[in-house]
């Protein structure tokens, strides 16, 4: 799959590396801005079953 993407990117090796870096950064941006905030309420990470026990 990565070979297919690499072969279809335009330019020489340097241009391909820059374009692929921009694609990865764009994907990370989309994940952090849209996908992760949408999925966060669906994840069980905030379901805490231990209280502090009244210590204080």
Kinemage of the C-alpha trace (Angstrom):
@kinemage 1
@onewidth
@group {chain A} dominant
@subgroup {mainchain}
@vectorlist {calphas} color= white
{ca unk a 1} P 0.000 0.000 0.000
{ca unk a 2} L 2.761 2.471 0.906
{ca unk a 3} L 4.599 1.598 -2.276
{ca unk a 4} L 1.478 2.335 -4.297
{ca unk a 5} L 1.107 5.732 -2.612
{ca unk a 6} L 4.809 6.512 -3.115
{ca unk a 7} L 4.665 5.634 -6.809
{ca unk a 8} L 1.639 7.879 -7.370
{ca unk a 9} L 3.079 10.973 -5.691
{ca unk a 10} L 4.432 13.581 -8.123
{ca unk a 11} L 8.041 14.728 -8.394
{ca unk a 12} L 11.430 13.385 -7.423
{ca unk a 13} L 12.361 11.782 -4.110
{ca unk a 14} L 12.660 15.069 -2.213
{ca unk a 15} L 9.291 16.343 -3.449
{ca unk a 16} L 7.675 12.982 -2.666
{ca unk a 17} L 9.101 13.066 0.851
{ca unk a 18} L 7.745 16.577 1.452
{ca unk a 19} L 4.325 15.709 0.015
{ca unk a 20} L 4.122 12.524 2.072
{ca unk a 21} L 5.092 14.465 5.217
{ca unk a 22} L 2.346 16.994 4.486
{ca unk a 23} L -0.142 14.161 3.979
{ca unk a 24} L 0.795 12.601 7.302
{ca unk a 25} L 0.566 15.949 9.101
{ca unk a 26} L -2.823 16.584 7.510
{ca unk a 27} L -4.052 13.190 8.629
{ca unk a 28} L -2.850 13.790 12.187
{ca unk a 29} L -4.568 17.198 12.178
{ca unk a 30} L -7.852 15.679 11.021
{ca unk a 31} L -7.641 12.966 13.657
{ca unk a 32} L -6.984 15.384 16.513
{ca unk a 33} L -9.527 17.991 15.393
{ca unk a 34} L -12.455 15.820 14.349
{ca unk a 35} L -12.129 12.068 14.934
{ca unk a 36} L -10.741 11.956 18.480
{ca unk a 37} L -13.161 14.572 19.925
{ca unk a 38} L -16.057 12.694 18.315
{ca unk a 39} L -14.910 9.325 19.691
{ca unk a 40} L -13.901 10.524 23.182
{ca unk a 41} L -17.393 10.300 24.745
{ca unk a 42} L -17.705 6.765 23.388
{ca unk a 43} L -14.530 5.569 25.150
{ca unk a 44} L -14.686 4.073 28.661
{ca unk a 45} L -11.606 5.962 29.947
{ca unk a 46} L -13.618 8.374 32.103
{ca unk a 47} L -15.640 5.613 33.802
{ca unk a 48} L -13.872 5.652 37.150
{ca unk a 49} L -14.963 3.123 39.766
{ca unk a 50} L -12.660 4.213 42.612
{ca unk a 51} L -13.446 7.218 44.808
{ca unk a 52} L -10.907 9.021 46.949
{ca unk a 53} L -12.523 7.427 50.024
{ca unk a 54} L -13.091 10.687 51.840
{ca unk a 55} L -9.398 11.115 52.601
{ca unk a 56} L -8.417 14.678 53.041
